[in-house]
Amino acid sequence: MPLLIQNATLLSLSPRSIRRGHLLIDEGQISAPDASLRTGDYEVFDAGGRVVMPGNVCAHTHLYSALARGMPPPPRIPTNFPEILEYIWWRLDRALDEDSIRSSAAVGAIDALKAGTTTVIDHHASPSCIEGSLDMLGEELSRVGIRGVLCYEVTDRNGSAGRKEGIRENRRFAADGPERFPLMRALFGAHASFTLDEDSLEEIAGSARDLGVGVHIHAAEDLCDQTDSLRRCGQRVAQRLDRHGVLTDRVLLAHGVHLDGPEIQLLGARRAWLAHNCRSNLNNSVGRAPMGDLMKVLGERLTMGTDGIDEDMFGESRTAYFRLREQSLEGYAEQVTDILSAGGKLAGKSFGRSLGTLDPGAVADLVVLDYEPPTPLTTENLAWHWMFAFSSQLVRDVMVQGRWVVRDRALVNVDEEAVRAQATEQAAGLWRRMEVLPV
């Protein structure tokens, strides 16, 4: 039965707008108002004047990091980014098993929905448990009720056997995963240029092309990526990826902190997508992304992720805004909300549907916020309300594909208390396994 959301403050970032009105939800999508509908032909949800908006999209995350919060310190204190990977994250991903993969996915999906994020674009790695790992993610995300775009991180750092198994996992899931998990789609995962040799990049690009999907890869997150690429082949990262056919209009690059001007122009020419991860860049002390050039050249193909810190796009976008303001007193609020809203366009390419808007025909992935503005809220000042007042604490209800998955801050499909208890148990086991792994 159709659902009429009435008495709503309808908020959209794409295009940016605020208006009072109602939405008709039918068969999982937003429908044009139908004058023939009569009372009794539809259910009614009275928003009570609350904000109703499209769900946010996290364009780059690592759900397995949900079990990393508060974990014991590494055996050595990292002094640079490669050591952060070696001492922390590469030990964590090697310690993942099926139960911890499932638990991290479930609790990460819950955190995402409760933060108003309805789509996550995940970049997974579990070298000791590769085969079937994307199915595990797909099953848990589907069970919670969130939309996902999944891939497995191919790398040469674990030897040729690990690389081949990662390629097989990407190919297998891209071929049949979306059919088995309607809320899931696939990209082809790759770690980063500095952990991939020439043959691997060639096979990754060819496989993605054959499957009709894009590559999801970290690019120039740290200067070490550029140094390694220049050593290997005399080219910077973007040129190296382009030479192997990775840069297409479907590729999703994460970070781009150390891309130079010609590389950014190359991304623009190839119509590549890039996910900015501001809080992660700050946390890892890798530098400032060249946001001025990225915004100017990439436009709506510049979007935003969290790199696994959490799935809270309200927090991520506010940090990105304040980081830009630290450099310059230009406005930036509207530019940052544009970057955030680009996630819907990116996810829409994978799903072949309109996401991230309130237009008729768009997928009904919606969030209801308990926001009572103390000042006028208008289309013109929406971005400023977003930066100075909006937060995940305001999220009250969440809908994915026309179905409620959070009602009055409670999960609909799963027992949140049980999922969190299991996550606590799995995290303890994961940390114990990490402790015995060599650095």
C-alpha positions as CSV (number, residue, x, y, z in Angstrom):
1,M,0.0,0.0,0.0
2,P,1.3,3.5,-0.8
3,L,2.5,5.7,2.1
4,L,1.8,9.4,2.3
5,I,4.3,11.4,4.3
6,Q,2.4,14.5,5.2
7,N,3.1,17.7,7.2
8,A,6.8,17.5,6.4
9,T,9.6,20.1,6.0
10,L,11.1,18.7,2.9
11,L,14.9,19.2,2.7
12,S,17.0,18.5,-0.4
13,L,20.7,19.1,-1.0
14,S,20.3,18.2,-4.7
15,P,19.1,20.7,-5.6
16,R,19.4,22.6,-2.4
17,S,15.9,23.5,-1.2
18,I,13.5,23.7,1.8
19,R,9.7,23.6,1.5
20,R,6.7,22.4,3.4
21,G,4.7,19.6,1.8
22,H,4.1,15.9,1.5
23,L,5.6,12.9,-0.2
24,L,3.9,9.9,-1.7
25,I,5.9,6.6,-1.4
26,D,4.9,3.7,-3.7
27,E,6.7,0.5,-4.5
28,G,9.9,1.7,-3.0
29,Q,10.2,5.1,-4.7
30,I,8.9,8.6,-4.5
31,S,5.8,9.0,-6.7
32,A,4.1,12.0,-8.2
33,P,1.0,13.1,-6.3
34,D,-2.0,11.1,-7.5
35,A,-5.3,12.9,-7.3
36,S,-7.2,9.7,-7.7
37,L,-6.0,8.4,-4.4
38,R,-8.6,8.5,-1.6
39,T,-8.3,8.2,2.1
40,G,-7.9,4.5,2.8
41,D,-5.9,3.9,-0.4
42,Y,-2.7,4.7,1.4
43,E,-1.1,4.7,4.9
44,V,-0.3,8.0,6.5
45,F,2.8,9.1,8.3
46,D,2.4,12.5,9.9
47,A,5.9,14.0,10.1
48,G,4.7,16.7,12.5
49,G,6.6,19.4,10.7
50,R,9.9,17.5,11.1
51,V,12.6,17.6,8.4
52,V,12.3,14.8,5.9
53,M,15.4,14.5,3.6
54,P,17.2,11.9,1.4
55,G,19.5,9.6,3.3
56,N,23.2,10.4,3.2
57,V,25.7,8.3,1.3
58,C,29.1,7.4,2.7
59,A,31.2,7.2,-0.5
60,H,34.2,5.4,1.1
61,T,34.4,3.4,4.2
62,H,35.8,0.2,5.8
63,L,33.1,-1.4,7.9
64,Y,35.5,-3.8,9.5
65,S,37.0,-0.9,11.4
66,A,33.8,-0.8,13.5
67,L,35.5,-3.3,15.8
68,A,38.7,-1.2,16.1
69,R,37.4,1.4,18.5
70,G,39.4,1.4,21.7
71,M,41.6,-1.5,20.7
72,P,45.0,-1.9,22.4
73,P,47.9,0.2,21.1
74,P,50.1,-1.4,18.4
75,P,53.4,-3.1,19.5
76,R,55.3,-0.1,18.1
77,I,54.2,3.5,17.9
78,P,53.8,4.5,14.2
79,T,55.9,7.4,13.0
80,N,54.5,7.7,9.4
81,F,51.5,6.5,7.3
82,P,53.1,3.2,6.1
83,E,53.8,2.3,9.7
84,I,50.2,3.1,10.6
85,L,49.1,0.5,8.0
86,E,51.7,-2.0,8.9
87,Y,51.3,-1.8,12.7
88,I,47.6,-1.3,12.9
89,W,45.3,-1.8,9.9
90,W,47.2,-4.7,8.2
91,R,47.3,-6.6,11.4
92,L,43.6,-6.0,12.0
93,D,42.5,-7.1,8.6
94,R,44.7,-10.3,8.8
95,A,43.0,-11.2,12.1
96,L,39.4,-11.0,10.7
97,D,37.4,-14.2,10.5
98,E,33.9,-14.9,9.4
99,D,32.2,-14.1,12.7
100,S,34.1,-10.8,13.2
101,I,33.4,-9.8,9.6
102,R,29.7,-10.4,10.1
103,S,29.7,-8.6,13.4
104,S,31.5,-5.5,12.2
105,A,29.2,-5.3,9.2
106,A,26.1,-5.5,11.3
107,V,27.1,-3.0,13.9
108,G,28.5,-0.7,11.3
109,A,25.3,-0.8,9.4
110,I,23.3,0.0,12.5
111,D,25.6,2.9,13.3
112,A,25.2,4.1,9.7
113,L,21.4,4.0,9.8
114,K,21.1,5.7,13.2
115,A,23.4,8.5,11.8
116,G,21.1,9.0,8.8
117,T,23.3,7.2,6.3
118,T,21.3,4.9,4.0
119,T,24.0,3.8,1.6
120,V,27.6,2.8,2.3
121,I,30.3,2.2,-0.3
122,D,32.6,-0.2,1.4
123,H,36.2,-1.3,0.8
124,H,36.7,-4.6,2.4
125,A,39.9,-6.6,3.3
126,S,40.3,-9.8,5.2
127,P,43.4,-11.7,3.9
128,S,42.7,-14.8,6.1
129,C,39.1,-15.0,5.1
130,I,38.7,-13.8,1.5
131,E,36.4,-16.3,-0.2
132,G,32.7,-15.5,0.4
133,S,33.6,-12.4,2.5
134,L,31.5,-10.1,0.3
135,D,28.5,-12.4,0.7
136,M,29.0,-12.1,4.5
137,L,28.8,-8.3,4.2
138,G,25.9,-8.5,1.8
139,E,23.9,-10.8,4.1
140,E,24.5,-8.7,7.2
141,L,23.8,-5.3,5.5
142,S,20.6,-6.7,4.0
143,R,19.5,-8.1,7.3
144,V,19.9,-4.7,8.9
145,G,18.3,-3.0,5.9
146,I,20.9,-0.7,4.5
147,R,22.0,-0.2,0.9
148,G,25.6,-1.1,0.1
149,V,28.2,-1.0,-2.7
150,L,30.8,-3.7,-2.0
151,C,34.2,-4.7,-3.1
152,Y,37.3,-6.7,-2.0
153,E,40.7,-5.0,-1.7
154,V,43.1,-6.6,-4.2
155,T,46.7,-6.2,-3.2
156,D,50.1,-7.8,-3.8
157,R,51.2,-7.3,-0.2
158,N,50.0,-10.8,0.7
159,G,51.6,-12.6,-2.3
160,S,50.3,-13.8,-5.6
161,A,47.9,-16.3,-4.0
162,G,46.2,-13.6,-2.0
163,R,46.0,-11.3,-5.0
164,K,44.4,-14.0,-7.1
165,E,41.9,-14.9,-4.5
166,G,40.9,-11.3,-4.1
167,I,40.4,-10.9,-7.8
168,R,38.2,-14.1,-7.8
169,E,36.1,-12.7,-4.9
170,N,35.5,-9.4,-6.7
171,R,34.6,-11.2,-9.9
172,R,32.3,-13.7,-8.2
173,F,30.3,-11.1,-6.3
174,A,30.1,-8.6,-9.2
175,A,28.6,-11.4,-11.3
176,D,25.9,-12.6,-9.0
177,G,25.9,-10.7,-5.7
178,P,23.4,-8.0,-6.8
179,E,20.9,-10.6,-7.9
180,R,21.0,-12.4,-4.6
181,F,21.1,-9.2,-2.5
182,P,18.8,-6.6,-4.1
183,L,20.1,-3.8,-1.9
184,M,23.8,-4.5,-2.9
185,R,25.9,-3.5,-5.9
186,A,29.6,-4.1,-6.7
187,L,32.7,-2.2,-7.5
188,F,36.1,-3.9,-8.1
189,G,38.4,-3.3,-5.1
190,A,42.1,-2.5,-5.2
191,H,44.2,-1.3,-2.3
192,A,46.6,1.4,-3.7
193,S,49.2,1.8,-6.4
194,F,52.0,1.3,-4.0
195,T,50.9,-2.3,-3.1
196,L,50.1,-3.3,-6.7
197,D,52.5,-4.4,-9.5
198,E,52.0,-3.7,-13.2
199,D,50.4,-7.1,-14.0
200,S,47.9,-6.7,-11.1
201,L,46.8,-3.3,-12.2
202,E,46.3,-4.6,-15.7
203,E,44.2,-7.5,-14.5
204,I,42.1,-5.3,-12.1
205,A,41.3,-2.9,-14.9
206,G,40.5,-5.6,-17.4
207,S,38.3,-7.5,-14.9
208,A,36.4,-4.4,-14.0
209,R,35.9,-3.5,-17.6
210,D,34.6,-7.1,-18.4
211,L,32.1,-6.9,-15.5
212,G,30.9,-3.4,-16.3
213,V,31.9,-2.0,-12.9
214,G,34.3,0.7,-11.7
215,V,37.5,0.2,-9.7
216,H,37.5,1.4,-6.0
217,I,41.0,2.3,-5.0
218,H,43.0,4.5,-2.6
219,A,45.0,7.1,-4.5
220,A,47.7,9.4,-3.3
221,E,46.5,9.2,0.3
222,D,50.1,9.6,1.5
223,L,53.2,10.9,-0.3
224,C,54.5,7.3,-0.2
225,D,52.1,6.4,-2.9
226,Q,53.6,8.9,-5.3
227,T,57.2,8.1,-4.3
228,D,56.6,4.4,-5.0
229,S,54.9,5.1,-8.4
230,L,57.7,7.3,-9.5
231,R,60.2,4.6,-8.5
232,R,58.4,1.9,-10.3
233,C,57.7,3.5,-13.6
234,G,58.6,7.2,-13.6
235,Q,55.0,8.2,-13.5
236,R,52.8,9.7,-10.8
237,V,49.9,7.7,-9.4
238,A,47.1,9.1,-11.6
239,Q,49.2,8.6,-14.8
240,R,50.1,5.1,-13.8
241,L,46.5,4.2,-13.1
242,D,45.4,5.7,-16.4
243,R,48.1,3.8,-18.3
244,H,46.5,0.6,-17.1
245,G,43.0,1.7,-17.9
246,V,41.8,2.2,-14.3
247,L,40.7,5.8,-14.7
248,T,37.2,5.7,-16.2
249,D,33.9,7.4,-15.5
250,R,33.1,4.6,-13.1
251,V,36.4,4.6,-11.0
252,L,36.2,5.8,-7.4
253,L,39.4,7.1,-6.0
254,A,39.7,7.7,-2.2
255,H,41.6,10.6,-0.7
256,G,43.7,12.2,-3.5
257,V,45.7,14.2,-0.9
258,H,48.9,14.3,-2.9
259,L,47.5,14.6,-6.4
260,D,49.1,17.5,-8.3
261,G,47.5,19.8,-10.9
262,P,48.1,17.7,-14.0
263,E,46.8,14.6,-12.2
264,I,43.6,16.4,-11.2
265,Q,43.1,17.6,-14.8
266,L,43.6,14.0,-15.9
267,L,40.9,12.8,-13.5
268,G,38.6,15.5,-14.8
269,A,39.2,14.4,-18.4
270,R,38.4,10.8,-17.6
271,R,35.3,11.9,-15.6
272,A,36.6,10.0,-12.5
273,W,35.0,10.2,-9.1
274,L,37.0,11.0,-5.9
275,A,35.9,10.6,-2.3
276,H,37.3,13.2,0.2
277,N,37.9,11.7,3.7
278,C,38.7,14.8,5.8
279,R,38.7,13.3,9.3
280,S,40.8,10.3,8.3
281,N,43.4,12.6,6.6
282,L,43.6,14.6,9.9
283,N,43.8,11.5,12.0
284,N,46.6,10.0,9.9
285,S,48.4,13.3,9.4
286,V,48.8,12.7,5.7
287,G,48.3,16.3,4.7
288,R,45.6,18.5,3.2
289,A,43.7,17.5,0.0
290,P,43.9,20.1,-2.7
291,M,40.2,20.9,-2.4
292,G,40.2,24.1,-4.4
293,D,41.5,22.3,-7.5
294,L,39.4,19.2,-6.9
295,M,36.2,21.2,-6.5
296,K,36.9,23.3,-9.6
297,V,37.9,20.4,-11.9
298,L,35.8,17.5,-10.6
299,G,32.6,19.4,-9.7
300,E,29.8,16.9,-9.0
301,R,32.2,14.0,-9.2
302,L,33.8,15.0,-5.9
303,T,32.1,13.4,-3.0
304,M,32.7,12.4,0.6
305,G,33.5,9.4,2.7
306,T,34.7,8.6,6.2
307,D,37.4,6.0,5.6
308,G,35.9,3.8,8.3
309,I,36.1,6.3,11.2
310,D,32.3,5.9,11.4
311,E,29.4,6.3,9.0
312,D,28.3,9.7,10.2
313,M,28.2,12.1,7.2
314,F,26.8,14.9,9.3
315,G,30.0,14.8,11.4
316,E,32.2,14.3,8.3
317,S,30.7,17.2,6.3
318,R,31.0,19.6,9.3
319,T,34.7,18.7,9.8
320,A,35.4,19.2,6.1
321,Y,33.7,22.6,6.2
322,F,35.7,23.8,9.3
323,R,38.9,22.4,7.8
324,L,38.3,24.6,4.7
325,R,37.5,27.6,6.8
326,E,40.8,27.2,8.7
327,Q,42.5,27.9,5.4
328,S,40.2,30.6,4.1
329,L,37.2,32.7,5.2
330,E,35.4,32.0,2.0
331,G,31.8,30.6,2.4
332,Y,32.3,26.9,1.7
333,A,29.1,25.7,3.4
334,E,27.3,25.4,0.1
335,Q,30.2,23.7,-1.6
336,V,30.6,21.1,1.2
337,T,26.9,20.2,1.0
338,D,27.3,19.9,-2.7
339,I,30.2,17.5,-2.2
340,L,28.1,15.5,0.3
341,S,25.1,15.3,-2.0
342,A,27.2,14.0,-4.9
343,G,27.3,10.7,-3.1
344,G,23.7,10.1,-4.2
345,K,24.7,10.6,-7.8
346,L,27.7,8.2,-7.4
347,A,25.6,5.5,-5.8
348,G,22.9,6.0,-8.4
349,K,25.4,5.0,-11.1
350,S,25.8,1.6,-9.4
351,F,22.1,1.0,-8.8
352,G,20.9,2.5,-12.1
353,R,18.3,4.5,-10.1
354,S,18.0,8.1,-8.9
355,L,19.3,8.4,-5.3
356,G,19.7,11.3,-3.0
357,T,16.8,13.5,-4.3
358,L,13.1,14.0,-3.5
359,D,12.1,14.0,-7.1
360,P,9.4,11.6,-8.4
361,G,11.0,8.4,-9.5
362,A,13.9,8.6,-7.0
363,V,14.4,5.7,-4.6
364,A,12.7,6.3,-1.3
365,D,15.7,6.3,1.0
366,L,14.7,8.9,3.6
367,V,15.6,10.3,7.0
368,V,13.4,12.1,9.4
369,L,15.1,14.6,11.7
370,D,13.9,16.1,15.0
371,Y,15.1,19.6,14.2
372,E,13.4,22.7,15.5
373,P,15.3,25.6,14.1
374,P,15.5,28.7,16.4
375,T,15.8,30.9,13.3
376,P,14.2,30.8,9.9
377,L,15.3,27.8,7.8
378,T,15.3,28.7,4.1
379,T,16.8,27.4,0.8
380,E,19.2,30.3,1.0
381,N,20.6,29.5,4.5
382,L,20.1,25.7,4.5
383,A,23.8,25.0,4.2
384,W,24.6,27.2,7.2
385,H,22.0,25.4,9.4
386,W,23.6,22.1,8.2
387,M,27.1,23.2,9.3
388,F,26.2,24.8,12.6
389,A,23.3,22.7,13.9
390,F,22.6,19.4,12.0
391,S,24.0,16.2,13.5
392,S,23.3,12.5,13.7
393,Q,21.7,13.1,17.1
394,L,18.7,14.5,15.3
395,V,17.9,11.3,13.4
396,R,14.6,9.9,14.4
397,D,13.3,7.7,11.6
398,V,15.0,6.1,8.6
399,M,13.5,4.5,5.4
400,V,15.4,2.4,2.8
401,Q,13.6,1.6,-0.5
402,G,10.2,2.6,1.0
403,R,10.5,0.5,4.1
404,W,11.1,1.8,7.6
405,V,14.3,0.5,9.1
406,V,14.5,2.8,12.0
407,R,11.4,4.0,13.8
408,D,11.6,6.5,16.7
409,R,15.3,5.7,17.0
410,A,14.9,2.0,17.3
411,L,16.0,-0.6,14.7
412,V,13.1,-2.4,12.9
413,N,14.8,-5.5,11.5
414,V,17.3,-6.5,14.1
415,D,17.8,-6.6,17.8
416,E,20.3,-3.9,18.3
417,E,21.2,-4.9,21.8
418,A,22.0,-8.4,20.7
419,V,24.1,-7.2,17.7
420,R,26.1,-4.9,20.0
421,A,26.7,-7.6,22.6
422,Q,28.0,-9.9,19.8
423,A,30.2,-7.1,18.5
424,T,31.7,-6.6,22.0
425,E,32.5,-10.3,22.1
426,Q,33.9,-10.5,18.6
427,A,36.1,-7.4,19.1
428,A,37.7,-9.0,22.2
429,G,38.6,-12.1,20.1
430,L,39.8,-10.0,17.2
431,W,42.1,-8.0,19.5
432,R,43.5,-11.2,21.0
433,R,44.3,-12.6,17.5
434,M,46.0,-9.3,16.5
435,E,48.3,-9.5,19.5
436,V,50.0,-12.6,18.3
437,L,50.5,-11.5,14.7
438,P,54.0,-10.4,13.8
439,V,54.5,-6.8,12.7
